């Protein structure tokens, strides 16, 4: 994460690279350790690989990831669609350093562009002009997916990724061949703000990882300087959507509560949109707020619905009525999960009821948008 107001000079960053702050207030980050867009991007990461990380740091890298920001912490988009650029050789790094050093202190940061349908068409036209080098590349173009996604989907031959990457590819492939019964997660720690969290392994269309796994960002400070543990399998979870009557009335009558079983909150939101034709984060009325209150992913349906069933507040979760005086006891009589599910205003969507195509996509921008 940018460190606004840094003094001119040099700083080492986590043993993976360095920052240079110039007299004009602009800072350039040069990173070539594990998880950066360099030769070491696909190296195994996490506490179990600390020695490997030190060894790679000593070896160095022929390429590096570059980012830059001004004294106010605003990024300069070095790429057309991203703030940072990767896999840059020493001469390219020097050119970027000289360019940033020559900026005026109050220079307006270049902003990244939004990917558009026109860009996709342009990219497709350019790709079609160059003959595919292999049957796999031809299939990627036909299906509109990256080679990493094709490898993960079909189990094609891979360019010797680390063992952990090969295991992840196989796990992702087996988890998506049929109705999912599990999700893959990693424990995360941000080196910048020290925040710790657990999140699902996600795929990205343009990921440089061999497995196609998306690069993780810290949810607190948006830093990419994140350590991740080896992935592990856990059961699917549940996300509850509570209709807040924004603008008046129910959005999907007669349902006040819609519960969806999914691998992550993000996936549940996409399923909701594909199934009901509306973004669950839409704001119909700015006075009322969002259309739905979206609960965080819970491991069981009992926990996801506990507040609205009048359960007691406890960690770990305990099934049962809330004692008098607790917030969720006010105006709510305790009911069992079976009783709650029988209500006409409750809809429960199990993973087995979700079509594969309903899990794919991104949320559309709808209604009022607060920026």
N, C-alpha and C positions, 0 to 999 in steps of 0.2 A: 504494500500500500504506500502511496506517496507520503513523504514526510515533509509537509510544508514548512518553509522558513529555514531549511538546513543551511549551515554555514558553508561557504566555498571550500572544497577540498575533497578528500577521498574517504570512503567507508567500506569495510568488508561486510558482506551480508550473508550470515549463516554458513560461511565456508563454501559458498556456491558461486560467488561472483563479487561484484563491487558496484558502488555508486560513485559518480563524479558530479559534484555541484559546481557550476561555473559562477563567475562574478555577476552574470546577468540574472541569477536566481534559478536558472533552469538546471534540472538534474537528469542525468542519464543513468539507467540501470543496465549493467551488462551481466548476464547470468549464464553459466554453463555447467551447473551442477545437475543432479538428478531432478527430474520432473520439469526442467526447463526445455525450451525448444532448441535443443542442441544435440550433440552426439549421444548424450546420456539421457534423453527424454524417456526412453522405454526401460531404463534400469529399474530394478525392484526398489520400492520405497517403503518406509516405515521403520519403527524401532528395531525390528529384527535384522535390518540391513544397514545398521550404523557403520559397521566396519567397511562394508562394500562402498558406502557413500564416501568415506574418507579416502579409500583407495582410488576411486574414480576422480576425486578432487585433486589428488596428487598427479594423476595421469594427464589431466587437462582435457581440452576438447578443441577440435579444429573449427568448430562453429559455436555461435552464442546467440542468446535471445536478448533483444534490445527493447527498452521502453524509455519514455521521457515524460517529464511533467514540469510545470512552472512552480513558482514560489507559492502560489495559491493551492497547489495540489491538483491542478487540472491537467489531464493527460493530453499529449500531442499524439494524434493518430499517425503512427509511422506506416501502418498498412491501410489499404483502402477500407477494410471492413473490421479492423481490429486495432487496438491501441499499440500493441507490440508486434514486432516481427521476429521471426526465428530463423535459425540455421544460417546466420550471417558470418562470412569469413572476416579475418582481421582487417583487410582493406575496406570492406563495407562498414565495419564498426567504426573505423577511423573517419570515414566520410560522414557518418551520422553524428559523431562527436563534434566534428568541425561545423556541421550545419546547425546543431543545437547551440553550440557556443557562440555562433554568430547572430542568434536571435535577439531582438530587443526585449528588455525585461517585461514590457507590457504587450508583447506580440500575442495576437489572438491564436490560441491553440488550434491546430487543424483537427477537425472532428471526423470520426469515422462515418462512412456511409451506411445506409440501411440496405440490406440485400433486397433486390427487387426481382420481379418476374423478368424484366428486361435484361438484368444481369445474368439470370439463368439461361435465357435464350442466347445471349452473346457467348456465354461459356460453352453452351452446347454446339453453337455454330463453329467455334474455334476447334473444339474437340473433333467434330465431324470432318474437318479438313485434314486431320492427321490420322493415317490408318492405324487401327489398333495393333499393338505389338504382340498380343496373345489372345487366345480364346476367352481367357478370364477378363481381360480389359474390354473386349467386345461385349461380353455379357454385362459388365458393369455399366457400360453406356446404354445398353438396351433397357436395363432395369432402373437406371437413374440412381445408382447407389455407388458408394466408394468401394475400393478394393478391400479395405479393412472390413467393411460391413459384409461383403460377399464372402470373405474368408470365414467370418464368424457365423454366417448363416448356413453356408454349405460345407464348411470344414475343408476347404481347399488347402493345398500345400502353402505353408507360411515361410517367410524368409528368416528362419531360425530365431524366433523371438525368445526372450528369457523363459524359463520354465513356468514362472508365475503367470506370464502373459498367456502361454499356451493353455494352462489350466483354466484361466478366466475365459478364454475363447470357447473352450469346450463346455464350461458351465453355462455361459450365456446361450450357446447353441442348444443345449439340452433343455434349458429353462424356457425357450421360446418355441420349441417344436410343437408343443401341445399346450393345453390350458395350464398356465403357471401355477405351481403349488408352493413356490418359494421365491425369495428375492435375495440378491447379493448385496451386501453392505460392506463399508469400510469405516473404521474409526479414524477421525481426522483431527489434526492439530495445526492451527495457524501459527507460523513463526513470527508473524508481524504483531498480532494482538493477543496471542496465546489462547484464543478461543478453542474449545474442543467440542466436537459433535460427531454424530454418526449419520451417514447418508447412504442412499442406495447407489449402486454402480449404474451409471447411465451411459447410453451410447450417443455419439454425435456424428452427423453426416460428414464433417470435415476434420475429424480428429486425426492428429498425427500419430496416435498410438496404434501399434500393430493390431491390437484387439478392437479398435474403434471406440474405446472408452473415452468419455468426455473429460476434459480437464476440470478439476474441482476448484471452485472459488469459495473463499471464506464468507459465510452468510452475514458476518458482523462488519467486516471491513473491506470485503471484495478482493482481498489479496489472493494471488495465485501461489504464494510461498507457503504451500500446505504439505505437511507430511501425512501419509496415509498408511494404515496398517494393511497386512494381507487381507484379502476379502474373505468373507465367511457367509454361509447360507443361513438365513433365518426365515421363518414362516411369513406369508403375506400379511399385510396389516389392513386396517379399516380407517376410512376417512368419512366423517359425517358432514353433510351440508344442511345447514339450518336456515330455512327461508326467513328473511328479516322483513318481509313485506315492504321492500323499498318501492316507493311510488304507489303503494296500496295493492292489496291482493296477493295471492300466491302466484309464483312463477310457473310451477308445474302442479296445478291442482289435481288431486286433493292433498298433495304431499307437503307437510311441514318439514319432515326430516327424510333425507335421502342418504343412505349409507352404502358405500362402494368398497368392495374388497380389491386391493391393488398392491403393487410393489412399492409405490411411493405416493406421496401427496400429489406430486406433479402428474403422475400417471392417472390418478383418480380424477383430477381436474380435466384432463384430456378426454377420458372416458365419459365424463359428465357432458362435456361439450358435444362430443360426437353422438351421444345417445339422445340428448334433449335439444340440440341445435342452438345452444346459447352458452356463452362464456360464464362460468359460475362466479367469476370475479367482476362481472359487469356492475356498474353503478347506475341504476335507473333514475334515482333521485338523490341529489347531493345533500339534501336535508336529512334524508333517511339513512344514507350511507349505502354500502354494498348490498347487492341482492341477497347474498348468502354469507353467513358466518361459517367459515371453513375450518374445521377442527384439524389439528395435527394428526399425523398417522399414529394410530394406536395398534398394539399387537393383537387385540381381540375385539370382537363386536361388543362384548360386555363393557369393556373400558370405553369404547368410542361413544356409547350411548348412556354412560353412567350418570352424567349430570342431569339429563332430561328424564331419567328414570327415578330420580330422587335418591341416588346412592350416596353414601357417605364419601367425604373427601379423604383419601388416604394414599400413601405411597410406601410400599406397593399397594396396588388396587385391592380393595376388599369388597366383595359383593354384599349388599345389605343396606337397610334404610339409614339415612343420615340422622344423626342425633339432632334434637331440637336446637335451633339457633344457627345451624350451619346454613350458608347461603342456598345450597341446592335443596334444602328441606322446605324452603318458603314457597307455599303455593303448589308444591309437588308432592304427591303421594307416591311412596315407593312402589314400583311395579317390577316384576321379573322381566327378563329379556323376552321370554315367550309371550307374555302379556303385551309388552311394548310392540313386538312385531305384528301382533294381530290388529293393531290400530289401523284405521283406514288412512290416516295421514302419515304413515310410515312406509317407506319403500326400502327394501334391502336387496342389493345387487351383488350376488356372489361372483367370484372370478370365473367360474364355469359358465355363467350366463353372458359373459362379455365376448363379443366376436373379436378375432385378431385385429381386424381393421379399425376397431373402436379404440385400440390402445395407441394408435399412431397419429401424430400430428402435433400442432402447437396451438396455443390459445389465440383466438382472434381478438382484435381490439374492438370493443363494443361499448356503447353508452358513453357516459362521462368518463374522462381519463384525467386523473390528477398527476401532474408532472412536477 
